[in-house]
Amino acid sequence: MEKEQEEEEKEEEEEEGEEENKKMLMDLWTQKGNISSVACATQMCFLLMLGGTECLLLAVMAYDRCVAICNPLHYALVMSHKVCIQLVVASWVSAVPVVVGQTCHVFSLPFCRSNQINHFFCDVFPMLKLACGDIFVNEMVTYVSIVLFVTVPFVLVLGSYGRIISTILKLPSNTGRTKAFSTCSSHLIVVVLFYASATITYLKPQSNRYESTDKLLSLFYTILTPMFNPMIYSLRNKDVTQALRKVLSKLPAV
């Protein structure tokens, strides 16, 4: 009996997977991305949660680099394994209640203008544009959330790197400075790519004139930056750097 139930469950999962694949292929073919309200709310919730978590994790990584460069002798004590786990867990957990509450607040609004989102995915401001009624409170809640999960971590990153740069400039040898800068270079590139696109998208005035720009910038912090992250962080690996140099040296000169 147990084997039969397991087989039936597997068959149901396979059928659901096939239906999802068919729906995805149909949406790609017809260029009509239909999505239910529940799926749209789930998508927006995970998008905001992962985005807020990434902002906090980037701030934690900047603090880690700051301790490693500015106070290397106490690094093992300050950034112990327990502290690292606590910081990572706090980064993941702290965004959940705010994002869930914000998502429920947005989707509790009446949507009477249209059922078409002028965006690649379900995001806060494109959804608010479809809502009818007073959305002032929702906009204020959104901006407060942006300040908490984007602006504050970004200020912490700037403060950490300000102290890092000040410490590096005091180093007596150029070799030490180069090594210290190389330690932070990959993280700094990721911070610039992610925060630049996210800040421009969410903190600029919302207007229909910027809809095409919003779509383009959304590709950076949702697709391009995560795609480039492994490549950027791998540049610190000597083997990867040497392999990349060999490949570039074999390319024909233009």
DOPATOR-590946 format. One record per residue (C-alpha): residue number from 1; y, x, z; residue in three letters. Coordinates in Angstrom, 2 decimals, decimal comma, padded with zeros to 5 digits, always signed. Layout:
BEGIN
<koldo num="NUM" y="Y" x="X" z="Z" residu="ALA"/>
...
//
This chain:
BEGIN
<koldo num="1" y="+000,00" x="+000,00" z="+000,00" residu="MET"/>
<koldo num="2" y="+002,41" x="+002,78" z="+000,88" residu="GLU"/>
<koldo num="3" y="+001,79" x="+004,55" z="-002,44" residu="LYS"/>
<koldo num="4" y="+002,41" x="+001,31" z="-004,34" residu="GLU"/>
<koldo num="5" y="+005,69" x="+000,78" z="-002,50" residu="GLN"/>
<koldo num="6" y="+006,77" x="+004,35" z="-003,22" residu="GLU"/>
<koldo num="7" y="+005,94" x="+003,92" z="-006,92" residu="GLU"/>
<koldo num="8" y="+007,88" x="+000,64" z="-007,05" residu="GLU"/>
<koldo num="9" y="+010,89" x="+002,29" z="-005,37" residu="GLU"/>
<koldo num="10" y="+010,75" x="+005,18" z="-007,85" residu="LYS"/>
<koldo num="11" y="+010,59" x="+002,74" z="-010,77" residu="GLU"/>
<koldo num="12" y="+013,61" x="+000,82" z="-009,42" residu="GLU"/>
<koldo num="13" y="+015,59" x="+004,05" z="-009,01" residu="GLU"/>
<koldo num="14" y="+014,70" x="+005,12" z="-012,56" residu="GLU"/>
<koldo num="15" y="+015,77" x="+001,72" z="-013,93" residu="GLU"/>
<koldo num="16" y="+019,08" x="+001,93" z="-012,05" residu="GLU"/>
<koldo num="17" y="+019,65" x="+005,44" z="-013,38" residu="GLY"/>
<koldo num="18" y="+018,92" x="+004,31" z="-016,94" residu="GLU"/>
<koldo num="19" y="+021,35" x="+001,39" z="-016,59" residu="GLU"/>
<koldo num="20" y="+024,09" x="+003,74" z="-015,31" residu="GLU"/>
<koldo num="21" y="+023,46" x="+006,15" z="-018,20" residu="ASN"/>
<koldo num="22" y="+023,60" x="+003,29" z="-020,71" residu="LYS"/>
<koldo num="23" y="+026,87" x="+002,04" z="-019,18" residu="LYS"/>
<koldo num="24" y="+028,37" x="+005,54" z="-019,32" residu="MET"/>
<koldo num="25" y="+027,32" x="+005,99" z="-022,97" residu="LEU"/>
<koldo num="26" y="+028,67" x="+002,55" z="-023,84" residu="MET"/>
<koldo num="27" y="+032,03" x="+003,35" z="-022,18" residu="ASP"/>
<koldo num="28" y="+032,23" x="+006,65" z="-024,08" residu="LEU"/>
<koldo num="29" y="+031,38" x="+004,95" z="-027,38" residu="TRP"/>
<koldo num="30" y="+033,69" x="+001,95" z="-027,04" residu="THR"/>
<koldo num="31" y="+036,44" x="+003,87" z="-025,18" residu="GLN"/>
<koldo num="32" y="+036,58" x="+001,00" z="-022,69" residu="LYS"/>
<koldo num="33" y="+035,94" x="+002,31" z="-019,19" residu="GLY"/>
<koldo num="34" y="+035,13" x="-000,83" z="-017,23" residu="ASN"/>
<koldo num="35" y="+034,75" x="-000,44" z="-013,48" residu="ILE"/>
<koldo num="36" y="+034,38" x="-002,94" z="-010,65" residu="SER"/>
<koldo num="37" y="+036,84" x="-003,21" z="-007,76" residu="SER"/>
<koldo num="38" y="+034,28" x="-001,86" z="-005,30" residu="VAL"/>
<koldo num="39" y="+033,47" x="+001,11" z="-007,55" residu="ALA"/>
<koldo num="40" y="+037,18" x="+001,75" z="-008,10" residu="CYS"/>
<koldo num="41" y="+037,86" x="+001,69" z="-004,34" residu="ALA"/>
<koldo num="42" y="+034,90" x="+004,02" z="-003,72" residu="THR"/>
<koldo num="43" y="+036,12" x="+006,40" z="-006,41" residu="GLN"/>
<koldo num="44" y="+039,65" x="+006,49" z="-004,99" residu="MET"/>
<koldo num="45" y="+038,37" x="+006,93" z="-001,44" residu="CYS"/>
<koldo num="46" y="+036,23" x="+009,94" z="-002,34" residu="PHE"/>
<koldo num="47" y="+038,97" x="+011,41" z="-004,52" residu="LEU"/>
<koldo num="48" y="+041,54" x="+011,28" z="-001,71" residu="LEU"/>
<koldo num="49" y="+039,06" x="+012,45" z="+000,90" residu="MET"/>
<koldo num="50" y="+037,90" x="+015,46" z="-001,12" residu="LEU"/>
<koldo num="51" y="+041,48" x="+016,32" z="-002,11" residu="GLY"/>
<koldo num="52" y="+042,73" x="+016,18" z="+001,47" residu="GLY"/>
<koldo num="53" y="+039,75" x="+018,19" z="+002,67" residu="THR"/>
<koldo num="54" y="+040,39" x="+020,88" z="+000,05" residu="GLU"/>
<koldo num="55" y="+044,03" x="+021,19" z="+001,19" residu="CYS"/>
<koldo num="56" y="+042,92" x="+021,69" z="+004,79" residu="LEU"/>
<koldo num="57" y="+040,19" x="+024,16" z="+003,81" residu="LEU"/>
<koldo num="58" y="+042,67" x="+026,22" z="+001,78" residu="LEU"/>
<koldo num="59" y="+044,89" x="+026,40" z="+004,88" residu="ALA"/>
<koldo num="60" y="+041,90" x="+027,47" z="+006,99" residu="VAL"/>
<koldo num="61" y="+041,02" x="+030,17" z="+004,43" residu="MET"/>
<koldo num="62" y="+044,62" x="+031,42" z="+004,46" residu="ALA"/>
<koldo num="63" y="+044,48" x="+031,66" z="+008,26" residu="TYR"/>
<koldo num="64" y="+041,19" x="+033,53" z="+007,99" residu="ASP"/>
<koldo num="65" y="+042,74" x="+036,08" z="+005,59" residu="ARG"/>
<koldo num="66" y="+045,78" x="+036,36" z="+007,88" residu="CYS"/>
<koldo num="67" y="+043,63" x="+037,23" z="+010,88" residu="VAL"/>
<koldo num="68" y="+041,52" x="+039,66" z="+008,84" residu="ALA"/>
<koldo num="69" y="+044,54" x="+041,62" z="+007,56" residu="ILE"/>
<koldo num="70" y="+047,05" x="+041,27" z="+010,39" residu="CYS"/>
<koldo num="71" y="+044,65" x="+041,57" z="+013,31" residu="ASN"/>
<koldo num="72" y="+041,42" x="+043,15" z="+012,01" residu="PRO"/>
<koldo num="73" y="+040,23" x="+044,52" z="+015,36" residu="LEU"/>
<koldo num="74" y="+040,16" x="+041,03" z="+016,89" residu="HIS"/>
<koldo num="75" y="+038,84" x="+039,27" z="+013,77" residu="TYR"/>
<koldo num="76" y="+035,26" x="+038,87" z="+015,05" residu="ALA"/>
<koldo num="77" y="+036,58" x="+037,40" z="+018,29" residu="LEU"/>
<koldo num="78" y="+039,21" x="+035,07" z="+016,81" residu="VAL"/>
<koldo num="79" y="+037,17" x="+033,88" z="+013,80" residu="MET"/>
<koldo num="80" y="+033,77" x="+033,67" z="+015,42" residu="SER"/>
<koldo num="81" y="+030,94" x="+031,68" z="+013,85" residu="HIS"/>
<koldo num="82" y="+031,57" x="+028,80" z="+016,24" residu="LYS"/>
<koldo num="83" y="+035,29" x="+028,69" z="+015,42" residu="VAL"/>
<koldo num="84" y="+034,59" x="+028,74" z="+011,67" residu="CYS"/>
<koldo num="85" y="+032,20" x="+025,80" z="+011,98" residu="ILE"/>
<koldo num="86" y="+034,71" x="+023,87" z="+014,10" residu="GLN"/>
<koldo num="87" y="+037,50" x="+024,44" z="+011,57" residu="LEU"/>
<koldo num="88" y="+035,34" x="+023,39" z="+008,62" residu="VAL"/>
<koldo num="89" y="+034,04" x="+020,27" z="+010,40" residu="VAL"/>
<koldo num="90" y="+037,58" x="+019,34" z="+011,47" residu="ALA"/>
<koldo num="91" y="+038,79" x="+019,72" z="+007,87" residu="SER"/>
<koldo num="92" y="+036,10" x="+017,34" z="+006,61" residu="TRP"/>
<koldo num="93" y="+036,27" x="+014,77" z="+009,42" residu="VAL"/>
<koldo num="94" y="+040,04" x="+014,48" z="+009,91" residu="SER"/>
<koldo num="95" y="+040,68" x="+013,08" z="+006,42" residu="ALA"/>
<koldo num="96" y="+038,02" x="+010,34" z="+006,58" residu="VAL"/>
<koldo num="97" y="+039,70" x="+007,69" z="+008,81" residu="PRO"/>
<koldo num="98" y="+043,10" x="+008,07" z="+007,14" residu="VAL"/>
<koldo num="99" y="+041,68" x="+007,85" z="+003,63" residu="VAL"/>
<koldo num="100" y="+039,40" x="+004,88" z="+004,40" residu="VAL"/>
<koldo num="101" y="+042,29" x="+003,00" z="+006,03" residu="GLY"/>
<koldo num="102" y="+044,61" x="+003,78" z="+003,12" residu="GLN"/>
<koldo num="103" y="+042,04" x="+002,65" z="+000,55" residu="THR"/>
<koldo num="104" y="+041,41" x="-000,64" z="+002,38" residu="CYS"/>
<koldo num="105" y="+045,18" x="-001,16" z="+002,65" residu="HIS"/>
<koldo num="106" y="+045,71" x="-000,64" z="-001,09" residu="VAL"/>
<koldo num="107" y="+042,84" x="-002,89" z="-002,19" residu="PHE"/>
<koldo num="108" y="+043,90" x="-005,65" z="+000,20" residu="SER"/>
<koldo num="109" y="+046,97" x="-006,19" z="-002,02" residu="LEU"/>
<koldo num="110" y="+046,98" x="-008,96" z="-004,63" residu="PRO"/>
<koldo num="111" y="+046,61" x="-007,59" z="-008,17" residu="PHE"/>
<koldo num="112" y="+048,10" x="-010,06" z="-010,64" residu="CYS"/>
<koldo num="113" y="+049,89" x="-007,96" z="-013,27" residu="ARG"/>
<koldo num="114" y="+046,98" x="-006,47" z="-015,17" residu="SER"/>
<koldo num="115" y="+043,42" x="-005,23" z="-014,78" residu="ASN"/>
<koldo num="116" y="+043,94" x="-002,05" z="-016,81" residu="GLN"/>
<koldo num="117" y="+044,72" x="+001,27" z="-015,10" residu="ILE"/>
<koldo num="118" y="+046,81" x="+003,65" z="-017,17" residu="ASN"/>
<koldo num="119" y="+044,98" x="+006,68" z="-015,80" residu="HIS"/>
<koldo num="120" y="+041,73" x="+008,64" z="-016,06" residu="PHE"/>
<koldo num="121" y="+040,50" x="+007,42" z="-012,68" residu="PHE"/>
<koldo num="122" y="+041,44" x="+005,12" z="-009,79" residu="CYS"/>
<koldo num="123" y="+044,35" x="+006,72" z="-007,97" residu="ASP"/>
<koldo num="124" y="+046,86" x="+005,37" z="-005,46" residu="VAL"/>
<koldo num="125" y="+050,04" x="+005,13" z="-007,51" residu="PHE"/>
<koldo num="126" y="+048,40" x="+003,70" z="-010,70" residu="PRO"/>
<koldo num="127" y="+046,80" x="+001,03" z="-008,49" residu="MET"/>
<koldo num="128" y="+050,08" x="+000,23" z="-006,73" residu="LEU"/>
<koldo num="129" y="+051,74" x="-000,29" z="-010,13" residu="LYS"/>
<koldo num="130" y="+049,27" x="-003,13" z="-010,78" residu="LEU"/>
<koldo num="131" y="+049,92" x="-004,83" z="-007,45" residu="ALA"/>
<koldo num="132" y="+052,34" x="-007,70" z="-007,10" residu="CYS"/>
<koldo num="133" y="+054,43" x="-008,29" z="-004,01" residu="GLY"/>
<koldo num="134" y="+056,06" x="-005,84" z="-001,65" residu="ASP"/>
<koldo num="135" y="+054,36" x="-002,43" z="-001,77" residu="ILE"/>
<koldo num="136" y="+056,99" x="-000,55" z="+000,26" residu="PHE"/>
<koldo num="137" y="+054,70" x="-000,15" z="+003,28" residu="VAL"/>
<koldo num="138" y="+051,86" x="+001,10" z="+001,09" residu="ASN"/>
<koldo num="139" y="+054,12" x="+003,66" z="-000,56" residu="GLU"/>
<koldo num="140" y="+055,39" x="+004,89" z="+002,81" residu="MET"/>
<koldo num="141" y="+051,81" x="+005,21" z="+004,13" residu="VAL"/>
<koldo num="142" y="+050,88" x="+007,12" z="+000,98" residu="THR"/>
<koldo num="143" y="+053,81" x="+009,53" z="+001,33" residu="TYR"/>
<koldo num="144" y="+053,08" x="+010,09" z="+005,03" residu="VAL"/>
<koldo num="145" y="+049,45" x="+010,89" z="+004,13" residu="SER"/>
<koldo num="146" y="+050,65" x="+013,30" z="+001,45" residu="ILE"/>
<koldo num="147" y="+052,89" x="+015,07" z="+003,96" residu="VAL"/>
<koldo num="148" y="+050,02" x="+015,36" z="+006,47" residu="LEU"/>
<koldo num="149" y="+047,32" x="+016,52" z="+004,05" residu="PHE"/>
<koldo num="150" y="+049,32" x="+018,33" z="+001,35" residu="VAL"/>
<koldo num="151" y="+052,70" x="+019,48" z="+002,65" residu="THR"/>
<koldo num="152" y="+051,70" x="+020,57" z="+006,16" residu="VAL"/>
<koldo num="153" y="+048,67" x="+022,64" z="+004,97" residu="PRO"/>
<koldo num="154" y="+050,84" x="+024,14" z="+002,24" residu="PHE"/>
<koldo num="155" y="+053,46" x="+025,20" z="+004,82" residu="VAL"/>
<koldo num="156" y="+050,67" x="+026,75" z="+006,91" residu="LEU"/>
<koldo num="157" y="+049,46" x="+028,64" z="+003,84" residu="VAL"/>
<koldo num="158" y="+052,98" x="+029,91" z="+003,15" residu="LEU"/>
<koldo num="159" y="+053,36" x="+030,99" z="+006,77" residu="GLY"/>
<koldo num="160" y="+050,02" x="+032,83" z="+006,71" residu="SER"/>
<koldo num="161" y="+050,87" x="+034,64" z="+003,48" residu="TYR"/>
<koldo num="162" y="+054,34" x="+035,46" z="+004,73" residu="GLY"/>
<koldo num="163" y="+052,81" x="+037,28" z="+007,66" residu="ARG"/>
<koldo num="164" y="+050,18" x="+038,87" z="+005,39" residu="ILE"/>
<koldo num="165" y="+052,81" x="+040,23" z="+003,00" residu="ILE"/>
<koldo num="166" y="+054,88" x="+041,53" z="+005,89" residu="SER"/>
<koldo num="167" y="+051,84" x="+043,37" z="+007,27" residu="THR"/>
<koldo num="168" y="+050,79" x="+044,76" z="+003,89" residu="ILE"/>
<koldo num="169" y="+054,25" x="+046,19" z="+003,19" residu="LEU"/>
<koldo num="170" y="+054,03" x="+048,12" z="+006,46" residu="LYS"/>
<koldo num="171" y="+050,80" x="+049,87" z="+005,44" residu="LEU"/>
<koldo num="172" y="+051,36" x="+053,61" z="+004,85" residu="PRO"/>
<koldo num="173" y="+049,06" x="+054,11" z="+001,85" residu="SER"/>
<koldo num="174" y="+049,08" x="+052,44" z="-001,56" residu="ASN"/>
<koldo num="175" y="+045,29" x="+052,25" z="-001,47" residu="THR"/>
<koldo num="176" y="+045,39" x="+050,10" z="+001,67" residu="GLY"/>
<koldo num="177" y="+048,00" x="+047,83" z="+000,13" residu="ARG"/>
<koldo num="178" y="+045,98" x="+047,39" z="-003,06" residu="THR"/>
<koldo num="179" y="+042,82" x="+046,62" z="-001,11" residu="LYS"/>
<koldo num="180" y="+044,62" x="+044,09" z="+001,08" residu="ALA"/>
<koldo num="181" y="+046,21" x="+042,35" z="-001,90" residu="PHE"/>
<koldo num="182" y="+042,85" x="+042,19" z="-003,72" residu="SER"/>
<koldo num="183" y="+041,35" x="+040,49" z="-000,67" residu="THR"/>
<koldo num="184" y="+043,84" x="+037,62" z="-000,97" residu="CYS"/>
<koldo num="185" y="+044,29" x="+037,47" z="-004,74" residu="SER"/>
<koldo num="186" y="+041,49" x="+035,01" z="-005,56" residu="SER"/>
<koldo num="187" y="+042,46" x="+032,59" z="-002,79" residu="HIS"/>
<koldo num="188" y="+046,13" x="+032,82" z="-003,75" residu="LEU"/>
<koldo num="189" y="+045,36" x="+031,95" z="-007,40" residu="ILE"/>
<koldo num="190" y="+043,39" x="+028,86" z="-006,32" residu="VAL"/>
<koldo num="191" y="+046,21" x="+027,80" z="-003,98" residu="VAL"/>
<koldo num="192" y="+048,82" x="+028,07" z="-006,73" residu="VAL"/>
<koldo num="193" y="+046,73" x="+026,16" z="-009,29" residu="LEU"/>
<koldo num="194" y="+045,75" x="+023,37" z="-006,92" residu="PHE"/>
<koldo num="195" y="+048,97" x="+022,86" z="-004,97" residu="TYR"/>
<koldo num="196" y="+051,29" x="+023,18" z="-007,98" residu="ALA"/>
<koldo num="197" y="+049,64" x="+020,33" z="-009,90" residu="SER"/>
<koldo num="198" y="+048,98" x="+018,13" z="-006,83" residu="ALA"/>
<koldo num="199" y="+052,52" x="+018,55" z="-005,45" residu="THR"/>
<koldo num="200" y="+054,21" x="+017,74" z="-008,74" residu="ILE"/>
<koldo num="201" y="+051,97" x="+014,69" z="-009,23" residu="THR"/>
<koldo num="202" y="+052,36" x="+013,08" z="-005,81" residu="TYR"/>
<koldo num="203" y="+055,77" x="+014,20" z="-004,55" residu="LEU"/>
<koldo num="204" y="+057,88" x="+013,61" z="-007,66" residu="LYS"/>
<koldo num="205" y="+059,57" x="+010,21" z="-008,22" residu="PRO"/>
<koldo num="206" y="+057,15" x="+007,67" z="-009,62" residu="GLN"/>
<koldo num="207" y="+058,21" x="+006,40" z="-013,05" residu="SER"/>
<koldo num="208" y="+056,59" x="+005,14" z="-016,24" residu="ASN"/>
<koldo num="209" y="+058,17" x="+008,08" z="-018,08" residu="ARG"/>
<koldo num="210" y="+055,88" x="+010,52" z="-016,28" residu="TYR"/>
<koldo num="211" y="+052,56" x="+008,71" z="-016,83" residu="GLU"/>
<koldo num="212" y="+051,38" x="+011,11" z="-019,56" residu="SER"/>
<koldo num="213" y="+052,40" x="+014,07" z="-017,40" residu="THR"/>
<koldo num="214" y="+050,52" x="+012,62" z="-014,43" residu="ASP"/>
<koldo num="215" y="+047,36" x="+012,34" z="-016,53" residu="LYS"/>
<koldo num="216" y="+047,66" x="+015,94" z="-017,69" residu="LEU"/>
<koldo num="217" y="+048,32" x="+017,30" z="-014,20" residu="LEU"/>
<koldo num="218" y="+045,46" x="+015,27" z="-012,75" residu="SER"/>
<koldo num="219" y="+043,08" x="+017,23" z="-014,97" residu="LEU"/>
<koldo num="220" y="+044,13" x="+020,46" z="-013,24" residu="PHE"/>
<koldo num="221" y="+043,39" x="+019,53" z="-009,63" residu="TYR"/>
<koldo num="222" y="+040,37" x="+017,30" z="-010,37" residu="THR"/>
<koldo num="223" y="+038,54" x="+019,19" z="-013,14" residu="ILE"/>
<koldo num="224" y="+040,02" x="+022,55" z="-014,17" residu="LEU"/>
<koldo num="225" y="+040,70" x="+024,01" z="-010,72" residu="THR"/>
<koldo num="226" y="+037,20" x="+023,19" z="-009,32" residu="PRO"/>
<koldo num="227" y="+035,68" x="+024,48" z="-012,55" residu="MET"/>
<koldo num="228" y="+037,58" x="+027,77" z="-012,33" residu="PHE"/>
<koldo num="229" y="+036,99" x="+028,25" z="-008,59" residu="ASN"/>
<koldo num="230" y="+033,58" x="+029,98" z="-008,91" residu="PRO"/>
<koldo num="231" y="+034,95" x="+032,24" z="-011,64" residu="MET"/>
<koldo num="232" y="+038,09" x="+033,12" z="-009,66" residu="ILE"/>
<koldo num="233" y="+036,24" x="+033,87" z="-006,43" residu="TYR"/>
<koldo num="234" y="+033,61" x="+035,87" z="-008,34" residu="SER"/>
<koldo num="235" y="+036,26" x="+038,33" z="-009,54" residu="LEU"/>
<koldo num="236" y="+036,07" x="+039,97" z="-006,11" residu="ARG"/>
<koldo num="237" y="+032,46" x="+040,89" z="-006,83" residu="ASN"/>
<koldo num="238" y="+032,26" x="+044,39" z="-008,33" residu="LYS"/>
<koldo num="239" y="+029,16" x="+043,58" z="-010,41" residu="ASP"/>
<koldo num="240" y="+030,88" x="+040,54" z="-011,93" residu="VAL"/>
<koldo num="241" y="+034,03" x="+042,56" z="-012,63" residu="THR"/>
<koldo num="242" y="+032,06" x="+045,35" z="-014,33" residu="GLN"/>
<koldo num="243" y="+030,09" x="+042,86" z="-016,43" residu="ALA"/>
<koldo num="244" y="+033,32" x="+041,14" z="-017,47" residu="LEU"/>
<koldo num="245" y="+034,85" x="+044,48" z="-018,48" residu="ARG"/>
<koldo num="246" y="+031,79" x="+045,30" z="-020,60" residu="LYS"/>
<koldo num="247" y="+032,02" x="+041,96" z="-022,37" residu="VAL"/>
<koldo num="248" y="+035,77" x="+042,34" z="-023,01" residu="LEU"/>
<koldo num="249" y="+035,31" x="+045,93" z="-024,27" residu="SER"/>
<koldo num="250" y="+032,79" x="+044,72" z="-026,88" residu="LYS"/>
<koldo num="251" y="+035,18" x="+042,13" z="-028,27" residu="LEU"/>
<koldo num="252" y="+036,80" x="+043,17" z="-031,56" residu="PRO"/>
<koldo num="253" y="+040,42" x="+044,20" z="-031,30" residu="ALA"/>
<koldo num="254" y="+042,88" x="+041,74" z="-032,78" residu="VAL"/>
//
